[in-house]
Amino acid sequence: MILKASGIVKSFGELSILRGVDVMVDNAEIVSIVGSSGAGKTTLLQILGTLDNPDNGILEIDGINPFQLSAKKLAHFRNQNLGFIFQFHQLLPEFSAIENISLPAMIGGKSKAESDKLALELMLRLGIETRKDHKPSELSGGEQQRVAVCRALINKPKVIFADEPSGNLDTKNAKELHELFFELRDEFKQTFVIVTHNEDLAKMADRTLSMQDGNFI
């Protein structure tokens, strides 16, 4: 088991978002989380990905409770163990595709040359190597999302969290992205936790968890 969360509670003021969520995810498992808007999916994903703190509950990733780490150690833990893919890419507009991908590796302490080498290998793997010097504004939506996937993968994370990863893609690009997740899992034995409204992606997952009113049903 790579991830275990117990009794995760989160509120914003008087509004209760998560109400004691429990979830376990195995190594190299692809889990999709579905549910209507406002069910708490993204809030849960952000807590599981250590981007937000719960009000209560315990999170373990690979046997470590990340919320017991100092801010500096948590940032390092996140950089080395977790990858993130967002609906809106979150690419830095002033940097080229390869620079966007290389950044987490450089933050993790690798040289620019080594980071660029790893980035180019991933771009080759995902078929976007010819776009390496293009800025995000010069890329199609599908290409931007593949750059984001490369960036998420560059430090070989144990768990990749994806929030509506195909939400802005057309049917063809969405299908290719979904298939890519499963190829990557089979190749690199990585774990994926994916929040999605896409029924096809949810059905492809090893397991689908449905949220309603701040908990799984």
Stockholm file with secondary structure:
# STOCKHOLM 1.0

chainA/1-217         MILKASGIVKSFGELSILRGVDVMVDNAEIVSIVGSSGAGKTTLLQILGTLDNPDNGILEIDGINPFQLSAKKLAHFRNQNLGFIFQFHQLLPEFSAIENISLPAMIGGKSKAESDKLALELMLRLGIETRKDHKPSELSGGEQQRVAVCRALINKPKVIFADEPSGNLDTKNAKELHELFFELRDEFKQTFVIVTHNEDLAKMADRTLSMQDGNFI
#=GR chainA/1-217 SS CCEEEEEEEEEETTEEEEEEEEEEECTTCEEEEECCTTSSHHHHHHHHTTSSCCSEEEEEETTBCGGGSCHHHHHHHHHHHEEEEETTCCCCTTSCHHHHHHHHHHHTTCCHHHHHHHHHHHHHHTTCGGGTTCCGGGSCHHHHHHHHHHHHHTTCCSEEEEESTTTTSCHHHHHHHHHHHHHHHHHHCCEEEEECCCHHHHHHSSEEEEEETTEEC
#=GC SS_cons         CCEEEEEEEEEETTEEEEEEEEEEECTTCEEEEECCTTSSHHHHHHHHTTSSCCSEEEEEETTBCGGGSCHHHHHHHHHHHEEEEETTCCCCTTSCHHHHHHHHHHHTTCCHHHHHHHHHHHHHHTTCGGGTTCCGGGSCHHHHHHHHHHHHHTTCCSEEEEESTTTTSCHHHHHHHHHHHHHHHHHHCCEEEEECCCHHHHHHSSEEEEEETTEEC
//
